[in-house]
Amino acid sequence: MPAFATKLAERWRRRYWRASPMAPSDEGLTPFTVITGGSRGIGKALAVEFANAGHHVIIVARGKEQLEAARSDIMEATGARVETLSLDITNSDAVAQIDRRLTKLDGFVDIIVNNAAIGLAGPFSEHDDRSVRYLCDLNVSAPTVLMRHYLPGMLARGRGGVLNIASLGGLVPGPYQAAYYASKAYIISLTEAVAHETAGRGVRISVLAPGPVKTAFHKAMGAGSSYYLKFHGVMSVEKIARSGYRGFVWGQTLNVPGFLHKMNAIALRLLPHTLTVPIVGWLLKRR
Ligand SMILES: NC(=O)c1ccc[n+]([C@@H]2O[C@H](COP(=O)([O-])OP(=O)(O)OC[C@H]3O[C@@H](n4cnc5c(N)ncnc54)[C@H](OP(=O)(O)O)[C@@H]3O)[C@@H](O)[C@H]2O)c1
């Protein structure tokens, strides 16, 4: 984008923003982009995009070894500064742990990318209570709490933002992945609503809703041979991350990467659920 267009877009994004004397001072602190689930898959590819664009990145995940390996890969690919935080973001003190890390680094959360999530495949009635609760904690509660916690600071600064990772599945109920699809519908709804509330106040609030992506995600939930992976175009993490980053920078609220998936998204919003839900159920059923 030419410099004058970037300036114009920035002015538009901050049209209602006014500096507040009550705002905490971030002078001398480093702005960080915190990416949950940044140790592999889409999160790692997003970390590469942000790092390539000059952001200081902190990748968060549970597995220490994979985190350190991802850090080396991203630093080698981009030459940027990358920090890691080994943390289960469903822990009740997750926000406090992120804050502590930022204090140690003399930084603040400029951008949060809520990417970590799990899927659950199979009939809803057959899941165990613990798995369903964990899915809700990870896919719904954790991103909501992180977004709520860091948004006031972003609004006070009139910069930064939130990139939430949902799914094309968030646009339709998903039999045989019912809780996962419902969790992504929540993320889309939350993001679109908050984007409206904060429009013109300097922050970017965006949700990325990819169709199937080539990662270990599907196999991990036991859906590796479901028909949706055969009949849907499966995209690469690099393409998804490039689109996600670009959409975020341009201030796109809902971003569905890929032409066919965009068409799918329009169809899912227009067609009645009586028609789409049985088709989606057939695609998602475990084979
Ligand atoms: N793959 C797809 O087809 C697809 C399509 C649409 C949307 N999405 C969405 O894209 C996002 C990423 O998916 P992906 O396919 O890249 O997944 P993935 O390959 O399974 O990676 C998940 C990442 O999240 C981390 N993670 C899992 N549980 C965590 C926890 N409790 N606390 C902190 N980190 C945790 C994992 O590391 P640890 O296990 O070490 O913690 C890993 O870094 C998810 O929101 C998913 O719903 C995926």
The ligand as an ORCA input file, in Angstrom:
! r2SCAN-3c Opt
* xyz 0 1
  N      -6.530    -26.981     10.652
  C      -7.658    -26.589     10.123
  O      -8.177    -27.190      9.136
  C      -8.372    -25.378     10.653
  C      -9.432    -24.848      9.898
  C     -10.105    -23.735     10.378
  C      -9.727    -23.152     11.574
  N      -8.685    -23.690     12.286
  C      -8.324    -23.036     13.543
  O      -6.978    -22.599     13.456
  C      -6.369    -22.606     14.750
  C      -5.068    -23.381     14.710
  O      -5.316    -24.659     14.189
  P      -4.126    -25.633     13.742
  O      -4.698    -26.539     12.729
  O      -2.912    -24.842     13.438
  O      -3.924    -26.451     15.117
  P      -2.694    -27.342     15.613
  O      -1.767    -27.649     14.504
  O      -3.298    -28.459     16.395
  O      -1.918    -26.342     16.633
  C      -2.534    -25.964     17.827
  C      -1.609    -25.072     18.603
  O      -2.260    -24.691     19.821
  C      -1.438    -25.043     20.928
  N      -2.297    -25.376     22.075
  C      -3.205    -26.373     22.177
  N      -3.764    -26.372     23.382
  C      -3.214    -25.334     24.061
  C      -3.377    -24.817     25.381
  N      -4.236    -25.360     26.248
  N      -2.662    -23.739     25.745
  C      -1.779    -23.169     24.891
  N      -1.585    -23.619     23.642
  C      -2.286    -24.685     23.237
  C      -0.616    -26.233     20.431
  O       0.589    -26.449     21.159
  P       0.619    -27.423     22.458
  O      -0.197    -28.632     22.116
  O       2.065    -27.711     22.674
  O       0.035    -26.638     23.572
  C      -0.302    -25.745     19.005
  O       0.738    -24.802     19.037
  C      -7.420    -23.202     15.687
  O      -8.143    -22.135     16.287
  C      -8.359    -23.956     14.753
  O      -9.663    -24.081     15.276
  C      -8.000    -24.794     11.864
*
